[in-house]
Amino acid sequence: MTLNPTPLNQEQLLKDLDTLGYSNRMKQMALLARVHRDDEGYSALLISLLESGTAYEAHLALTGAQVAKDAQAVMFAMQHTKAGVRGRAARLLPELITDPEYAIESEITTMSHHCRRHLLQSIVNIGRENWAERLLPVVLTRWGAHEAAVLLSVCSEETVRKRLSDLGYAVHNWRKLTRRFPDLVAEYLENELQKATQREKGYVWWKLSSAVEKLSVTRPAIVIDCALKYGPKDEIHPVLRRQLGILIQANPEGVFEMVTREEARGYLLNHGVPAGILNKRKWFTAAQWTTLVTLLADQPLHVAKVLDTLAPASRQAMFDAAYPEAERRTRLFPTLLLDVLPHQLRDKEAARMLELREIRDDQYQTLEITTRRMIGHARAELEGSVQVSNADERALAYRRLIQSTILSRRGMDDTLHFLIRVKNDQDPVRFAVISELSNSPAHMFKEEHIEDLTVLIDSVVEARDTSYGTKNVTERLAFDLLREHALEPESRLFKFALRTFERMVMRDGQLVLFAKDWDSIPSHALQILFDEIYAFAMEANKRENDDVVLRMANAFGKAVERLPKLQHLLEQLVKTQKSPAQAVRHWLAPHKTRDERVRELLDRDPSFIAFYEVFNHLHLKRQEWLDPFISGKVIKGKHLSGKTIYLVPAYNGFYRWLPRQQKVLATLLERVALDAKRSFRERASAMRNLASMPDYASDQLEVLLQDKEVHVVEAALHALSLWEEPEKALPILLDNLEGDRARVAMYSIPRCARRVSPLLLTSILSELLDREKLKVTVRKEAIRLLGAYKTSESMSLLVREYEKPNTHKDVIIAIGHAARQCLDDERSWAMMSTMASSPQRDIARSLLNQQPGDLPVEARPRYLQWITEIAGHTDSTVAKEAFRAMTQWVNGNEDVIAACASRVLGDLQDSTRWEAALNTLIATCRDGQTNEQVIAVCRQLAETETTAGWNAGAERDLPHRQRLLALIDKLASLPRPARRILIPLYKGLIECLQSQDTMKPSVIKLQLAMTDWSDTDGAVASLNAVIPMVDGQPYLLDFAYHQIARAVNGSAGYWKPEGLLELVDRLNAQSQIASSYIGLSLLKIAGKALLWNEASADRLRAYRTHEHEMIRMVALDLWTVLE
């Protein structure tokens, strides 16, 4: 590429660039800019290109201006008629304008929404701190915190420290801000977690997830400290879970504490050790792993996952720690756990389990456990199990034999010699055998096994009933052997794998395994493999059997690039009369040779343009080759008949095309769009493509607006919104707002609105809203645009619209949504305050879908006040929705919300809202900040006198008692971490209710809810408070029996069964019958956890000889083993 002797002549320059593709055109402009960087003539050339009015020449100018650092040209481009040019110019402003006196503050106010977003993002991308500092207050005032927060990441540290607390709620991507100011973001994270309620701490982690990702690398100690100090403590939050592999390297002790803390015990049992920790297992000590395995003992599948990750040498010690030998006499372990144990330990445990009745009486389980014994002990029985007539049972028996061999890591020679008997068996049996062998570690196969393996493979090849699945696993076995011995191409096992592939290809003419990881095979081994089947493929090509080579290409996938011989075969297919599309696609796949191969195809036959891969290369890389194929001339060849004009499938990316190319294709597309014989879909697609051309200019879209077909008119309206000149499209769309197509026209306007200047948009919307007869849908969308694309006049227009008489309720709702974008204006608060008190249910309800996290912190209490007012709405449905909405506003507003909920809960005249209020009250009290309000409402309900009308009445019955019992039930059913916090509340409620005999069941629930079953002394004290209430009262005694069982089972993982046995002994030592009865409930749970070992069984025997008949009967109905 050479420069023209007179490069600064616009006409000559365009003529020279006309023969180049898009990439080379831009490179030429950049080259000229470097040569003529300080040349005034070059600046004049750029201005001249911009004045031409075409997007093509304008983008050339902007490319030159960017390289030449020509700020004047970029500022001139901001006035261009094409929206795309203005947007690109806005992106270049921060990069090119260095004048400190440039009034960017006034310039940004005249930009469209589209240009403003490009400008702000560019400031962030290039790190223009001075502009960010200047624009931050302007953007915050005019367009709100969400746009201003974009600039925060490139402001100074002082500004970030000052503004972060106010703008943090609006930050969406924390990565760059955290990278620059990790300490400030870490401080913000800690403050947010500290202020959040227990329920909302999870939301804080989600909101700041991108910050946590960066802080885990730069400030891991702070992340771990926040997780341990603030929680949520009953789980490992998913955001933290993803970072554990990083955090463990910085602070393994902190991560260990996070995983093993008592509050998260249930989470650990349910989910096991996180994958990030298992992947970085070396950072935990053997003692720490032993502790983890011990904690997971009740979940042997999770134990198996941990042991499988650790070195085999350490597994036995950890297994013994989790399951002491004395305690596993009758324990059954899942086979997944047995499979990861050391050989001798696995054999020992399998032998023990085979002696248990549950295994001994079940033939299936007996064989499964026998499989886990060493092959020397299990072979005779497993080989004997093959002697069955059912093929499925026989296949399973063969699988077990192979599995036992693999687990034992020995005996493969005897096993393979035994397996050759399947050569005459049914295909399902052969499939099971080959499948299990393919799952074996490849290193287990030795050269002395080749003879037996050959018999098995030949049986698959020779059998007529061989299924696809059997062929698949056969190739997988060969592939594993090929990969294992890829560095030893002369080895017999490598040659055996090659022979297997060759035999499989010769059998079916294809490879059936498409999921191979060819990247794991060295190139020389891959070429040796293909050489084995190359001759077969060559013969197939000679017979014009295309399928063989195409299937090979599909099977090898991206590895085709590494196989020159396969590419040669594909080239032969491409040159045939048929030229299959798959062959063309695979032949053009290599990126390095694609350009010359596309040129070769087109030179041979222009009709190859009909292949998408060929056209797409021209469309993206070689626009200078497009002319013959978009000229409108008939293209005739092997792939196009020439009976009609071929229309290239271009849908976007027209900015790469020359204006004359766009014009030629536009002529063809217009013919399609105007052709009434075409389908609606074809015509709509043509119109969309026309509008996507940056330099398309024609009135044919307006002509199509008069078409009689509704689909065509609506497609034309949509296409107008895609124009590069939205100022011209808007009037046309506005003219169509009165008819039946108003909906489509109005929903097309936003695409134009975001790309026009604020002044023009405001004047258009003002004029539109002034129309007397305007569809409600159109008016709503216009109001929405006032909020979405906020200007200085937006609020005035909203007020004017709100004050109009007889305004439709949907319009008022739209005004409310728009007004929320203008909360810095007091008029918006006045309007929404009126809406909150509106008797119309839909208007009041529309204010309830606001999330507090999307509002400035200072605005949230004021907005919440409206929600509490709506909770008193005359429509009960709206009021209940208001209470449900309040649960999102609890953080920092507990007292206000609790007071509102308590009023409704205590208002017995209102029977419709109390359940919603109850749920809201529960949400406020979880952190223990509203204990007094909860106790007060309980006292009020408990002291309410029963009236005659509400005592077994036809419509209502004891409403105060029903509400009180529902409140107590919900409080007692809260998660364990919340119950730990609410112990003072439970004590206050017990004190309030214990004087009422009819509330004893509720008092029992509350007493059990605050019981810590891991603390024997505390549990005894708690049960001693319950026993006097139930002693001598059969109903309460049975109630307490089941409630205790429920409470203990609900706290599984937090107590030890040995501690429950001690608790049983201490209760049994008391004289009351209730003590023994309750102790029996605890014994049932402890015995099950201990697998009814001798200690628990002795206590059960003692209960069966108890002096009280009731205790004996219950104990006799409690069994250690089911018959």
N, C-alpha and C positions, 0 to 999 in steps of 0.2 A: 504494500500500500504506500503510495507516494503522494506528496502534496502537489496540488495544482500550482502552476507558476503565479497565478493571480487569485490566491485563496480568499481574499477579502471581498471579492465580487459575489454578491448574493446569488445572482442567476447562475454563474459558473459553479459556485459551491453546490447549489442544489442539484445541478446537472451531474456533477461528479459523485455526489452521494446517492443519486438515483440508482446507480448500478450496484450498490452495496446492500448487505443485509443490515438488520437493526443493530446488532452488536458492533459491526465494523463502522457503521455511521457514527455511533456514539464515540467510538475510539478515535475516529477522524476528527470529530469536534474537539475532543480532549487534546489531541495532538496539536491542532491549530491553536488552542488556548495556551498551551505551554510555549509555543513559538512566539505568539503575539500577545503575551500576557499584559504588557504595558503599552500596547499599541491602541491609540484612540480610534483608529479605523476599525479595529476588531470590536471595540465597544459599540461603535456605530452599526456594525454588521449585526451584532446581537439585538440591538434595538430594532433594526430593520426587520429581522426575523420575527420578533415579537409583534410588530405592527401589522404583519401579514394577516393575522387573525386565525391562522390554522394551528391546531394543536401540534401537528407534526413539526412545524418550524419553531413553534414556541418551546417544545421540549429539546430541540437541538440547541436553541439559544440558552436554555437553562443548564444544559450539560456544559456548554462552553463557559457560561458565567460561573458555574461551580468550580471549574478547574482554574479559571483566570481570576477568581476572587472578585468578580465584578458585581458589586452590591447594587449599583444603579440599575443594571438590567433586571435583577431580581425584584427590586422595588417596582419597576415598571411592569413586570409580569403580574404583580398583585392586582392590576386593573384589567387583566386579560378577560376576554369574553368566555373562555373555557374554564369550567370549574376545576377540572383536573390540573390545569396549568396553575391556577391560583393556589390549589392545595400544595403542589410541589414547591412553588415559590415560597409559601409560608414555611415549609420545612427547611428551606435554605436560608431564611432570614437570620436565625441565630448563628449560623456558621459563617456567613459572609459579612454581616454588618458589624463593624467594630467601633463605629463612631459612638462615643459615650453620650453625645447629645441627641442621638436618635430617639424620637418620642415613641417608643414601643407601647407605652401605656395608652396613648390615644389611638395608635394604629390598631391595637387588638380589639378596641371597641367597635371598629368598623368592619371587622372580619366576620365572615359567616361562621356558623358552628363548625362546619367541616374544616375550614382553614385554621380556626382557633385551636382545635384539637391537634392538628398537625403541628402547629407552632409549639404548643406546650410539650408535646411528645419529643419534638426535636430539641428543645431546650434541655430536656432530661437526658436525651441520648448523648448529646455532646458535652453535657455538664456546664452549661452557661450560667454560672452562679449569679453574676450581677443582674442578669435579666430576670432570673428566678426571684431574687430578692425584691426587685422593683415591681414585678407583676403579681406576686403573691397577694398583697392586700387588695389590688384591683380585681383580680379574679375572684377572691373570696367575697368581696362586696357585691359584685355584679352577677356572678354565676354560681356562687355557693361553695361549700366546703369540699364537695366531691371532686370538682375540677381543680380547686386550689391545692388539694392534697397531692395531686400529681407532681407539683413543683417542689414539694417539701424535700424530696430526696436529693436535690442539688443545691439547696440553700445552705447557709453557713451553720456551723454548730450552734451558735448563739440563737439563731432564728429557730432552728429545730427544737432546741431546749425550751424556747418560749412558746412555740406553737403546737408542739406535738400533743400535749394534753387536750387541746381544744379540737385539733383536726384528726387525731388518731382514729376516731370512729369512721372517718371517711376514706382512710387509706385502704386500698384494695390489694396492692402488691407491695409487700414489705421488703423484697429482696435487696433492691439497691439502697434503700434507706438503712437497712440493717448492715449492709456491707460498709457503708460510710460511717455510720454512727452506732456501732454495736452496743456501746454502753448506754446510750440514751434509749434505744429500743428495749434493751434488757430492763432498764428501770421502768419503762412504760408497761412492759409485760408484767412485772412484779406488782406494780400499782393496780393494774386492771384485775389481776387475780385476787389481790388483797381486798378490793372493793366488791368483787362479785360474790353472789350467794353461792352456796354449794351446788345448786342446780345450774347456775350459769357459768361456772368455771369451765365446764366442757366447751361452751360456746366461745369463751375467750381463747382457748387453745386452738379451736378451729379457725377463728378469725385471724389469729396471728400465726397460722401454720407456716407460712413462707418465712416469717421472721424466726420461728423456732428452728426451721431447717438450717438457716445460716448461723444462728447462735449456737447450735449444737456443735458446730465446727470451731467457731471463734471464742465462744464463752460457754463451754459445756458445763462448767461448775455452777453457773447461774441457772441454767435450764434444770439441772438435777435438783438444785436447792429449791427452786420454785415448785417443781413437781412434788417434792417431799413435804414442803411446808404448806402448800396451798391445795394440792390435789388437782382433780378429784382423787380421793384416797382409796376409794373402793374399787378402782380399776386402773389399768395403765391406758391412758387416753390414746386413741389411734394415732394422733399426731406424734406423741412421744414414742409410741411403739415402733413407728417407722424409723426413728432416729436412734434406737437403742444400740445398734451396731456401731455407731459413731461415739455415743456417750460412754459406752463401756470401756473404750480405749483411754478415755480421759479420767474416768472415775469409776472403776469397777465396784468399789465398795458402795458408792451412792446408788448405782444401778441395782446392786444386789439388795440393798435396803428397800428400794422402790418395788422390787418384784416380790420380796418376802414379807413385807410389812403385814401386820395382822389384819388391817382393814381390807386389804386386797386378797385375802386368802381364798375367798370364794371365786374371785376372778381367775386366780392362778389355777384352781382346780378345774374350772370350766374351759379355760383356753390353753393351759399348759405354758411352757416356757416360750417366750416370743422367738420367732425365727432369727431376728437380728442378734440375739444373745447366743443362740446355737451356732450361728455362722462365725461368731467371734469367741468361741468357747475357751480359747487359751487364756483369756483375761480373767476368768474365774479360777480360784484355787480348787484343789480336790475337796477341801473341807466345805467350800461353798456349794460345789456341785452335789456333795453328799447331803447337805441341808435341803437343797431344792428337791432332790429325789425323795427324801424322807417326807417332805411336805406333800408331795404328789402321790404318796403311796396309795391313797384311795382311788386314784385314777391310773391304773397300770398302763393304759395306752399312752398316756403322756409320759410315763416313766420310760416306756419303750422308745419313744422318740428321743428322749434325752440320752439314754444309753447308746442308741444307734449312732449318735453324734460323737460320743466320746471314744477314746482309745479302748480297745478290748481289754487291755491289761488292767484297767481301773474299774471295769464294770462289775466284777464280782463283789468287790468291797462295798460299792454303792448299793448293789442289790441286797446284800446282807444287812446294810444299815436300814434300808427301807422296809425289808421283810425279814426280820430276825428268824433264824432257822427254827427256833422253838415255836414260833407263832405261825409258821406256814405249813404245819403238818396237814391241815385239811383245806388249805387255800387252793383255789383253782386260778391259774394264770391264763390270760389269752395267748394264743399262739404267736401273735405279733411280739409280745414281750419275750416269750421263749426263744424266738428266732434271733434276738440280738444278744442273748447271753453267751458267755464263753462256752466252748464245746463241752467240757466236762460238767460244768454247772447245768447246762441245758439238759444233758443226758440224765443227770441225777434228778432234776426236777421233773422231767418227763416220766422217768421210772416211778417216782413217788406218786405222781398224778394218776398213773395207770392203775394204781392200787386203790384209788378212791371209787366209791360205789357209783357216783354220778358219771364217771368215765367208763368204768367197767361194764355198766349196764347199757351203754350206748355204743353200738358198733362203729358208727361214723366218728364219734369223738375218740374212740379207742385208736382207730387208724390215724386220725389227725395227730394225736399226741405221740403215737408210735413213730410217726414221721420225724418228730423232733429228737428222737434218740440217735445215737451214733449209728452210722450205716451198718457197722459190723453187728450191732445188736438187733437192728430193725430189718435187715435185708430178708431174712427168711420169711418173716410174717408179711412184709410188703410184697415180696414176689409171690407169695401164696395168695394174696388178695386179688391178683390179676386173674385168677382162675374163676371168672364169672362169665355168664352168657350175655349180660346186658352191656352194650358197647359203651354207654355213658359211664357206667360203673367201672368198666375196664380202663377207660381213658383216665378217670380220676385216680385209679390205683397206680397207673404208670406215672402220672404227675407226682404222686406222693413219693414214689421210689426215687425219682430224679431230684425232688426237693430235698429229701433226706441226704442224698449224695452231695448236693451243693452245700447244704448246711454243715456237713461233716468235712468238706474240703478234701475228700479222699474217696477211693472206691469207684472212680469214674470208669475205669477199664472194665470192671465186672458189670457195672450197670449198663454200659453201652453194648457189651456182648449179649446181655439179657434182652436189650431192647430190639435187637435185629429181628425178633420174632414178629414185630408189628408190620413187616414188609408185606405180608399178605392179609393184614387186618383192614378194617373199614377206615374211610378217610377221617371221621371224627377222632379215631384213636391215634392215627398218624399225626393229625393236627395237634393233639394234646402233647404228644411226645416231642415233636419238633418245636412247638411253642415253648415248652418248658426248657428244652436245651438252649433255645435262643435267649432265654432269660439268665442262663448260667454265665458266670464270669468267663471271658474268653480264654484267660490264662489256664483254666482247668483242662483245656483240651491239649493233648500232646500228640506227637507224631505217631505214636503207637496206636492212637485211636482212629487214625484215618481209615483204616480198612472197615471198621464197623460203621463209621460215619458215612462212608461211601455207600454201603448197603442201604442205610436209611434214606439218603438223598436220592439214590437211584429208584427206590421204591416210590418216592413222591413223583419223580419224573415219569416213570413208566406207568403209573396207575392212571386209568382212564377217568376215575371219579375224583381226582384231586381237585379240591375247592380253591377258591381265590384266597381264603384265609391261610390254607396250608402253604400255598405258594409264597404268600407274603412272609410268613414266619421263616420259611426256608431261606429266602433271600436275606432276611434279617440276620440269621445265623451266619450266613456266608459273609455278610457285610462286617459283622463284628470280628470275625476271624481275619478278614482282609485288613481291617484297621489295626488290629492287635499286632499283626506281623508285617505292617507296611514297610518297615525299615529292613525287612529280611525277604526281599522279593524272590530269593532262591530257595526259601524254606518250603518244605513239603506242605505245611498247613496253608501257606499263602497260595501255593499252586492248587491246593484242594478248593480253596475259596473261589479262585478264578474258574476252575472247572465247574463248580456249582453254578456260577453265574452263566457260564457258557451253555450248560445243559438246560437251564431254565429258559434262556433266550431261545435256544433251538426248539424247545418244547412248544412255546406259545408265541414266539416272535416278538416278545416284549419283556421289559422288566415291570413287575407289578408293585414294587415297593417304592412309593413316591416320597416318603418321609425321611429319606437318608440324609445324614449330615455329611455331605460331600466335602465340606470345608475341612473336616477332620482327617481326610485322606490326602497324603502328599501327592503332588502333581505326577511324579513318576509312577507311583502305584496306580493312580487313576488312569494314566495312559496305558499301562500294562493291562489293566482290566478291560479297557475299551478295545485294545488290540485283539483280545480274545474273541470279541463279538463283531469286530469290524468286517471280517470276511462275510459273515452272515448278512450284515446290513448292506454290504455292497451287492450281494446277489439279489437282495430284496429290491434294491433300486433298479437293477437291470430288469427285473420282472415287473417294474412299475408298481410295486407294492409300497405305497407311500407310508402306510400305517406303521411299519416297523421302525423306520427312522424317526418318525414324528413321536412315537411312543418313547423311543430312547431319549429324544430331546426333552420330552416332558419329564421323564424319570431323572435325568441328570440336572435339570433346572439350570441354575446359574453356572453350574460347572461346565456348561457347554462352551464357555469362553476359554476353558483350559484344555479343550479337546479339538485341536485343529482338524483331525480326521473327521470328526462328527460335523464340524462346520463345512468341510468339503462335501460331505454327503447332503447336508442341507442346501448348499449352493446348487448341487445337481438337481435337487427337487425344485428349487426356485426357478431354474432355467427350463424346466419341463413345460409342456403345454398347459398343465393344470395349475402349476404354481400355488400350492396350498397356502392358505393364509397363515396357518401355524408355522409352516416352514419359513415364510417371510419374517414372521415375528421373531422366531429363534435366530435366524440368520442375521437380523438387524440388532439383536440384543447387545453384542459387544460395543461399548461406547466408542472405543478408539477407532474402530473401522466403520462405524455406522455412516458417516458422512460420505465416504467414497463408495460405499455399497448402495446407498440411496441414489447417488448420481449414476452409478452403473445400471441400476434397475430402470431409472427413467430414460436413460439413453437407449436402452434396449427396447423398452416399450413404455410410452407415456401413460398407458392405461394403468400402470402400477400405482398411479396417484390414488386409485380407488381403495388401496390398502391404507387403513388408518395410520399405521406406524410410519408409512412413507410420507403421507400428507403432514402428520404431526411434526416430523422432522423439519419439513419446509416451513411450517407455520411458526415454529419456535426458533429455528436456527438459520434457515436459508430462505428468507423472504424474497431474495433476488431471483430465486428459481420459480416463483409462483406464477409469473405473468402468463405463460402458455396455458395454465390450467384454470384461470379465472377470466379469460378473455371472452368467454361465451362461445368459443368455437367447439365443434364436436370433437371429442376424443375417442378414437377407435383403436381397439387392440384386443389382446386376449381377455382382458378383464372388463372391458366396456364395449358395448355393442355399437355405440355411435348413433343410436336411434334418437337420442335426446341429449340435451346439454347436461353435462355432469356438474352438479353444484357441490363444491368442496364443503366438508363438515366443519366449518370454523364457527365457533360460538363465542369466543372471547379473545382477549389479547390482541385486539386490532391496533393497539398503539404501536405495535412493531411494524405495521404495514405502511407503505407509502400512501399519501392521499389519493394518487391516481389508482392504486390497487383497491383502496376502499371504495372509490367511486365506481370502478368496474364491477366489483362484487355487489355493490348496492343496487346497481341496475338489475342484476339477476334476482336479487332478493326482493326487489319491488315487484317484479313480475310474478313471483311466487305469492307475495302478500296480496296482490290485486286479483289473483286467479281464483274465481269463485268455484272452480272445479276441484280445487285442492281441499284437503281436510282442514278443519279449524286448527288442529295442532300444528300442521306445517305452516299455515299462515301466521299464527301467533309466534312461532319460533323465528320466522323470517323477520317479523317486526321487531322482536327483541334483539336480534342480531344487528338490524339496521340502527337501532338506537344506541347500541354499544360501540358503534364506530365513532371515534373522537371527531373526525372531520366530515361526518355525514351531514348534509344540509339539503333538505327537500321538503316539499309540502305534501308528499304522498301520505304521510301518517295522518294529516288532517283530512285528506280525502277519505281515508279508511274510517274516520269517525262517522261518516255518513252511510256506512255500509248497513244493509238491512239485517245482517246477522249479529246477534247480541255478543257472541263470543269474540267476533272480530273487533267490534267497537271497544269492548273491555280490554282486549289485548293491545289495541292502539293506545288507549289511555295509559295503560301500564308502561308501554314503550316510551311514551312521552316523558315519564318521570325519570327515565334512564339517560335522557339527553345530556350532553356535556354543557348545554346552555340552558340551565333551569329558568333563567329569567324569561326566556321565550316560551318555555313550556307551561309556566304557571298560569298566565292568562288563559290559555286554551283549556287547562284543567278547571279553572274557575268558571269558565263559561258552561261547563257540563255539570254544574252542581245543582241545577234545578230539575233535571229530568230523572229518568229511571236509572241512569248510570251514575247518579250522585255518589253512591257508596264507593264504587271503584275509583272515581275521580278523587274523592276526598282521601282515600287511603293511599293514593299515589302522590298526593301533595307533599307529605312529609319527606319523601326522597328528594324533592326539590327544595323544601324549606331549609334543610340543613346545609344547603350549598349556596344560598343567597344571602345578601347582606342583612343585618338585623333591621336596618331602617326600612328596606323594601319589604321584608317579611312582616314587620309591624303594620305598615300601611296596608298591605294586602289583607291581613287578618282583621284589622279594624274596619276596612271597607266591607269585608265579608260578613262580619258580625252585625253591621248596620243594616243589612238587608232585612226587610220585614218578614218575608216568607222564605224561611230557610229550614230545610229538613233538620229534625232533631239530631240525627246521626252526624250530619255535617257540622252543626253548631258544636256538638260535643267534641268532635275531632279538632275543630279550630281552637277551642278552649284548651284542649290538651297540648296543642302546639305552643300556646302561650306559656305554659309551664315548662314544657320540654326544652324550648329554645327561648329562654328567658331574656328579655330586654328591659330597658329602663321604663318602658311604657306598659309592660305586661300587667302589673298590678292595677294600674288605672283602668285598663280594658276589662280586667276581671271584675273590678268593683262596678263598673258601668253595666256589665252584663248581669251581675248579681242583683242590681237594683231595679232591673226591668220588671214590670208587673207580669204576673201570671207565667212566670218562668217554669218550664217543665222540670220535674224533679230530677230527671237524668242529667239535664244541663247543670242543675245546682250541684249534683254529685261530681260532675266533671270539674266544675269551678273549685270545689273543695280539694280535689286531687291536685289541680294546678296551683292552688294557693299554698299548698304545703311546700312548694319549691320557693316560696317567697316569705318565709317565716321571719325574715329580718324586717319586714314591713308590718307595722301594727295593724294595718287594715286587714291583712289576712287572718289575724287572730280574731278580729271582730266578726268577720264573716263566718269563720268556722265555729265560733262560740254560738252564733245564732243557729247554725246547722245542728249543733249538738243538742239544742233544746227544741228542735223541730218536732212537731207531733207526727210527721210522716216517717214511718219506720225505716224506709230505704235510705232516706237522707241521713238520719242519725247513725244508722248502721254503717254507712260508707266511711265513717271516721275510725272504725274499729280495726281496720286492716293495716294500721301503721305499726311498723316495728320500731321499738325504742332505739335500737342500735343505728338506725338511719337518721336520727335527729341529733342536733347539737345537745350536749349534756344539759345546758341551762334551759333548754326548751322542754325537756321531758316532764318535769313536775307539772308544768302548765298544761301540757297536752293530756297528761294522766287525769287531771281534774275534769276534763270533758268526759273521759271514759267513765269516771265514777258518777258523773251526772247522768250519763246514758244508762247506767245500771239501774236508775230509778225510772226509766222510760215506761210509759203506760203499756206498751207492747211487751209481753213477757219474753217473747222470742228474742227481741233486741236486747233486753236486759240480761238474759242468760248469755248471749254472745259477748256482752260487755264484760261479764265476770270471767268468761273464758279468755278474753283478750287481756285482762288484768294480770293473768299468770305470767305474761311475757314482760310485765313492768315491775316485777317484785323488787328487783335489785335497787336498794336505796329508798324504796317507797313502802316498806313493809307495814309501817304504822298506819299510813293512809288507807292502804288496801285492806288491811285487817279490820280497821274500824268500819269501812263500808260493808265488808262481808259479814261482820258480826251483827250489824244492824239488821240486815236482811234475815240472817239465821235466827235472830231472836224475835223477828216479827211473825208471830204465829198466824196472823190474819192472811198473810201472803203464802199461798201453798204452791206457787209455781217456780220461784227463783231459788229456794233454799238449797237445793242440791248443787246448783252452779256456784252459789256463794260458799257452800261447804268446801268444795274442791279448791276454790280460790284461797280460803282461809288456811287450808292445809299447806298450800304452796308458800304462804307467807311465814309459816311457823317452823319450817324445816331447819332453819339456822338458829332457832331459839331466841329470836328477837321480838316475838309477839306473845310471849308466854302469858303475860297478864291479861291480854285481850281474850285469849283462848280460855283461860280459867274463868274469866268473868262471864263469858257467854255460856260455859258449861254450868256455872253456878246458877245463872238465870234460868236455864232450861230445867235444871234439877229441882229448883225451888218453885217452879210454876205449878199452881194448883190445877187439878183436873176438873174441868167443867162438865156438866151433864151432857151438853151437846156434843162434846168431843170424847165421850166415854162410850165406846162401841157404837158410835153413830153410823148413820147410813153413808155419809160422805167422808167423814174424818174420824180418826181414832187415835187418841193420845199423840198428837203431832209433836209435842215437846219431847216426849220420851223417844219417839222414833228418830228425831233429829239428834238427840244426845247420844243414843246408841250408835248411830251412823258415824258421828264425829269420833267417838272413842274407838270404833273399829278401824277407821282410817288412820288414826294416830298410832294405834298399836300395830298396824300392818306396814308401817314405813320401813325402808331398808335399814339394815343394822347400823351403818354409820350415822344415819339421821337419828336413830333411837339413842345412840350414845350421847348425842348433843342434847337431846330433849329429856334427859333424866330429871332435871329440875322441874320441867313441865309435868312429867308423869307424877312426880311426888306431890306437886301442887294439886293435881286433879284427884289423886287418891285421898288427899286430905279433905278435899271438897266433897267427895262422894262417899267416903267410908261410913258416914253416919246414917246412910240410907240403906236399909237391908235389901231393898229390891235392886240395888245397883251393884251387888256383890260380884256378879259375873264380869261386869265392866272393870271393877277394881282388880279382879284376878288377871284380866287381860293386860291391864296397865302394869301390874306388878311383874308379870312375866316378860313384858316388852322391854323392861329395863334390866333384866337379869343377864349377867355375863356368865355363861355356862362353863367358861374356862377357869373361872375363879370359884373354887369349891366352897370356900368360906362365905363368899358373897351369895352364891347360889343357895346355900343352906339358909342363910338369913332371909333371903327372898321367899323361899318355900315355907319357912316358919311363919312368915306373915300370911301366907295363903292357908296353911293347914287349919288354924282355928276357925276360919270362915267356912270351911267345907266339912269339918269333922261333925259327923252325925247328920249330915244332909246329903242323902244319896244323889239328888239331882246335881248339886254343886260339886260333889266329889267326882262324879263321872265327867262333868264339864271340865273340871280342873285336870283330870287324867288325860283327856284328849287335847286340851289346850297346851299342856306341858309337852306332850309328844310333838305337837305341831311346832312349838317354839324351838325345841331342841333340834328337830330336823331342819328347821329353817336356818339354823346357825351352823350347819354342818361345815366342817373344816376349821372351825374356831375353837373346838374343844377336843379333848382326847378321851377315848372310851375308858381308859383307866381312871380318869378323873370322875367320870359318871359312876363307875363302880364304887369309888370311894364315897360319892354322894349317896348312893344306894345304901351303903353300910351305915352311914351317919343317920339317914332317915329311918332305917330299920331298927336302929338302937332306941328310937323314941317310942313312947308307949301308945300314942294315938293310932287307931286303925288307919286314919287318913294318911299318916306318914308312910306306912307300909304299902298302901294302895298306890300312892304317888311314886314310891320307890320302884314298884313293879313296872310302871310306865317307863322310867329311866332305864331299868334293867333290859327291857325289850330292845331299846335302841342300842345300848352298849353291847349286848350280846350279839346282835346282828353285825355290829362293826368289828367285833373281835372274833367273828366266825364261831361263836359259842365255844370259846376255849374252856379249859378246865375251871378257871376262876369264875367265869360268868355262869357256867353250867352248875357249879356248886351252889351258887346263890339261888338259881332257879329251883334246884332241888329243895333248898331250905324253904322257899316260898310255898312249895307244894305240900309242905307239912306244917304250914302256919296254923296257929291256934284258931284263927277266924275263918269261917267257912267261905266267906266272900273272897278272901285273898286266895284261898286254895283253889276255888273254882276258876278264877282268872288265870292263875299260874298254870293250872292244868290245861288250859286252852292256849297256852303259849308254847310253841314247839321249836326245838333247835333244828330239826330236819323234817321236811315234808315227806310223807310216805309215797 
